């Protein structure tokens, strides 16, 4: 338990230090929030792997719930009364606060985190029982890298747009086919990297289904809600694959 506490405290500190640096980049150097959000996206997904090597702990259902609660609690620092009165918090929030997302930025962040955990934890339990712990790593890599690259690729090279909905509003948002294609490509590469965890039939089925379902999940999910949809439908695809 001691290592888990050190792990989570270190993660809390480093995530907020990064948010402060990214927020300063937005305010002082006009770096686009679309990019700073994705830098944070990569950091949030890959930092736990690094910290696990420094502060290792046994993963159980209880530790997963603690980590989820800690992650959700960290967003409390960005509540409007706090950020309106604390300059450092305002700067940190600037790293996430896309102008087009206002006034729903924090609501979307919190609900996305919450639903992602509500999907990810049962999947973690299920895949552990089935003896396929690699499945969670596959899902995380597709979500972290694929979804992480989709937006910057779409902003920079996306020429073919399509509309998506968002919760709490009737406002329409756009994604690009180029950005979604990155999710597909990343999913193919990730499945290939885990080839040794499948038999021959499973590998073929995984290549035919996982990239398609991951891409459709990202493409059809509400604005900012990519992660829970990618976790859910990639998880369902992998559950199907393991039946072969």
C-alpha positions as CSV (number, residue, x, y, z in Angstrom):
1,X,0.0,0.0,0.0
2,X,2.9,2.3,0.7
3,X,4.2,2.1,-2.9
4,X,0.7,2.7,-4.2
5,X,0.5,5.9,-2.2
6,X,3.9,7.1,-3.4
7,X,3.0,6.1,-6.9
8,X,-0.2,8.1,-6.9
9,X,1.3,11.1,-5.1
10,X,4.1,11.2,-7.7
11,X,1.7,10.9,-10.6
12,X,-0.5,13.7,-9.1
13,X,2.5,16.0,-8.8
14,X,3.9,15.3,-12.3
15,X,0.6,15.6,-14.1
16,X,-0.1,19.0,-12.5
17,X,3.5,20.2,-13.2
18,X,3.0,19.3,-16.8
19,X,-0.4,21.0,-16.9
20,X,1.2,24.1,-15.6
21,X,4.0,24.1,-18.2
22,X,1.5,23.4,-21.0
23,X,-0.8,26.1,-19.7
24,X,2.1,28.6,-19.7
25,X,2.8,27.5,-23.3
26,X,-0.8,28.3,-24.3
27,X,-0.9,31.6,-22.6
28,X,2.6,32.9,-23.3
29,X,3.5,31.3,-26.6
30,X,0.0,30.7,-28.1
31,X,0.5,27.0,-28.5
32,X,-2.8,25.5,-29.6
33,X,-4.8,23.8,-26.8
34,X,-5.6,21.0,-29.3
35,X,-1.9,20.0,-29.1
36,X,-1.4,20.6,-25.3
37,X,-4.4,18.4,-24.6
38,X,-2.9,15.6,-26.6
39,X,0.5,16.0,-24.9
40,X,-1.2,15.6,-21.6
41,X,-3.2,12.6,-23.1
42,X,0.0,10.7,-23.9
43,X,1.5,11.6,-20.5
44,X,-1.6,10.4,-18.6
45,X,-1.6,7.0,-20.3
46,X,2.2,6.3,-20.3
47,X,3.3,7.8,-17.0
48,X,1.7,5.0,-14.9
49,X,3.9,2.5,-16.7
50,X,7.0,4.4,-15.8
51,X,6.0,4.9,-12.2
52,X,5.0,1.3,-11.8
53,X,8.7,0.4,-12.4
54,X,9.8,2.9,-9.7
55,X,7.0,2.2,-7.2
56,X,5.7,-1.3,-8.0
57,X,2.5,-2.6,-6.4
58,X,0.2,-5.6,-6.9
59,X,-2.7,-4.7,-9.1
60,X,-6.0,-5.8,-7.6
61,X,-9.6,-4.7,-8.0
62,X,-9.2,-2.5,-4.9
63,X,-6.0,-0.8,-6.3
64,X,-7.8,-0.1,-9.6
65,X,-10.7,1.5,-7.8
66,X,-8.3,3.6,-5.7
67,X,-6.5,4.8,-8.9
68,X,-9.8,5.6,-10.5
69,X,-11.0,7.6,-7.5
70,X,-7.7,9.4,-7.3
71,X,-7.8,10.3,-11.0
72,X,-11.3,11.7,-10.7
73,X,-10.5,13.6,-7.5
74,X,-7.6,15.4,-9.2
75,X,-10.1,17.1,-11.4
76,X,-11.6,18.8,-8.4
77,X,-8.8,21.3,-8.4
78,X,-10.2,22.7,-11.6
79,X,-13.6,23.6,-10.2
80,X,-14.6,27.1,-11.2
81,X,-14.5,28.7,-7.7
82,X,-10.9,27.4,-7.3
83,X,-9.5,28.3,-10.7
84,X,-11.1,31.7,-10.7
85,X,-9.2,32.5,-7.5
86,X,-6.0,30.7,-7.9
87,X,-3.8,31.9,-10.8
88,X,-1.7,28.7,-11.0
89,X,-4.9,26.6,-11.4
90,X,-6.1,28.9,-14.1
91,X,-2.8,28.4,-15.9
92,X,-3.1,24.6,-15.5
93,X,-6.7,24.6,-16.8
94,X,-5.6,26.5,-19.9
95,X,-3.8,23.4,-21.0
96,X,-7.2,21.6,-21.4
97,X,-9.6,24.4,-22.1
98,X,-10.3,24.4,-25.8
99,X,-12.3,27.6,-26.7
100,X,-14.8,25.5,-28.7
101,X,-15.5,23.3,-25.6
102,X,-16.6,26.1,-23.3
103,X,-18.5,26.1,-21.0
104,X,-18.5,22.3,-21.0
105,X,-14.7,21.6,-20.7
106,X,-14.6,20.3,-17.1
107,X,-18.0,18.5,-17.4
108,X,-16.7,16.6,-20.5
109,X,-13.3,15.9,-18.8
110,X,-14.9,14.5,-15.7
111,X,-17.6,12.5,-17.4
112,X,-15.1,11.0,-19.9
113,X,-12.8,10.0,-17.1
114,X,-15.7,8.5,-15.1
115,X,-17.2,6.5,-17.9
116,X,-13.8,5.3,-19.1
117,X,-13.1,3.9,-15.6
118,X,-16.5,2.3,-15.4
119,X,-15.8,0.5,-18.6
120,X,-12.1,-0.2,-18.1
121,X,-12.2,-1.7,-14.6
122,X,-14.8,-4.4,-15.4
123,X,-12.8,-5.2,-18.6
124,X,-9.6,-5.5,-16.4
125,X,-11.4,-7.9,-14.1
126,X,-12.8,-10.0,-17.0
127,X,-9.6,-10.2,-19.0
128,X,-7.6,-11.2,-15.8
129,X,-10.1,-14.0,-15.2
130,X,-9.7,-15.2,-18.8
131,X,-5.9,-15.1,-18.5
132,X,-5.6,-12.4,-21.2
133,X,-4.1,-9.5,-19.3
134,X,-2.4,-8.3,-22.5
135,X,-5.8,-7.2,-23.8
136,X,-5.9,-4.2,-21.5
137,X,-2.4,-3.2,-22.9
138,X,-3.7,-3.5,-26.4
139,X,-6.7,-1.3,-25.7
140,X,-4.7,1.3,-23.8
141,X,-2.1,1.5,-26.7
142,X,-4.8,1.9,-29.3
143,X,-6.5,4.6,-27.3
144,X,-3.4,6.4,-26.1
145,X,-1.6,6.5,-29.5
146,X,-4.4,6.3,-32.0
147,X,-6.7,8.7,-30.3
148,X,-3.8,10.8,-29.2
149,X,-2.6,11.3,-32.8
150,X,-6.0,11.6,-34.5
151,X,-6.7,15.2,-33.5
152,X,-3.3,16.7,-34.4
153,X,-3.2,14.8,-37.6
154,X,-6.8,15.9,-38.4
155,X,-5.9,19.5,-37.6
156,X,-2.8,19.5,-39.7
157,X,-3.7,17.3,-42.7
158,X,-7.4,16.7,-42.3
159,X,-9.2,17.7,-45.5
160,X,-12.2,15.5,-45.4
161,X,-14.4,16.4,-42.4
162,X,-17.5,14.8,-40.8
163,X,-19.8,16.0,-38.0
164,X,-20.2,14.5,-34.6
165,X,-22.5,15.2,-31.6
166,X,-21.6,16.1,-28.1
167,X,-23.4,15.6,-24.7
168,X,-25.0,18.5,-22.9
169,X,-25.4,20.5,-26.1
170,X,-26.8,20.4,-29.6
171,X,-23.6,22.0,-31.0
172,X,-22.0,20.0,-33.8
173,X,-18.2,19.3,-33.9
174,X,-16.0,18.0,-36.7
175,X,-13.5,15.2,-37.0
176,X,-11.6,14.1,-40.1
177,X,-11.3,10.9,-42.0
178,X,-7.5,11.4,-42.0
179,X,-7.5,11.5,-38.2
180,X,-9.7,8.4,-37.9
181,X,-7.4,6.6,-40.4
182,X,-4.6,7.1,-37.9
183,X,-6.7,5.2,-35.3
184,X,-7.1,2.3,-37.8
185,X,-3.4,2.2,-38.7
186,X,-2.3,2.3,-35.0
187,X,-4.7,-0.5,-34.2
188,X,-3.3,-2.7,-37.0
189,X,0.3,-2.1,-35.7
190,X,-0.7,-2.7,-32.0
191,X,-2.4,-6.0,-32.9
192,X,0.6,-7.0,-34.9
193,X,2.9,-6.3,-32.0
194,X,0.9,-8.6,-29.8
195,X,0.8,-11.4,-32.4
196,X,2.4,-13.9,-30.1
197,X,-0.6,-13.6,-27.7
198,X,-2.9,-15.0,-30.4
199,X,-3.1,-18.3,-32.2
200,X,-3.2,-18.2,-36.0
201,X,-7.0,-17.9,-36.3
202,X,-7.2,-15.4,-33.5
203,X,-4.6,-13.2,-35.1
204,X,-6.4,-13.1,-38.4
205,X,-9.7,-12.3,-36.8
206,X,-8.1,-9.6,-34.6
207,X,-6.6,-7.9,-37.6
208,X,-10.0,-8.0,-39.4
209,X,-12.1,-6.8,-36.5
210,X,-10.1,-4.8,-33.8
211,X,-8.9,-1.9,-36.1
212,X,-12.4,-1.5,-37.7
213,X,-14.3,-1.5,-34.4
214,X,-11.7,0.8,-32.7
215,X,-11.9,3.2,-35.6
216,X,-15.7,3.3,-35.7
217,X,-15.7,3.7,-31.9
218,X,-13.5,6.8,-32.2
219,X,-15.4,8.1,-35.2
220,X,-18.9,7.7,-33.7
221,X,-18.2,8.7,-30.1
222,X,-19.5,12.0,-28.8
223,X,-17.1,14.9,-28.9
224,X,-14.3,14.4,-26.2
225,X,-15.8,11.0,-25.3
226,X,-13.5,8.9,-27.4
227,X,-11.8,6.9,-24.6
228,X,-14.8,5.1,-23.1
229,X,-16.1,4.1,-26.6
230,X,-12.7,2.9,-27.7
231,X,-12.2,0.9,-24.5
232,X,-15.7,-0.6,-24.8
233,X,-15.8,-1.7,-28.4
234,X,-12.1,-2.7,-28.6
235,X,-12.7,-4.8,-25.5
236,X,-15.8,-6.4,-27.1
237,X,-13.8,-7.1,-30.3
238,X,-11.0,-8.8,-28.3
239,X,-13.5,-10.9,-26.3
240,X,-14.8,-12.1,-29.6
241,X,-11.3,-12.8,-30.9
242,X,-10.4,-15.0,-27.9
243,X,-13.3,-17.3,-28.7
244,X,-11.5,-18.6,-31.8
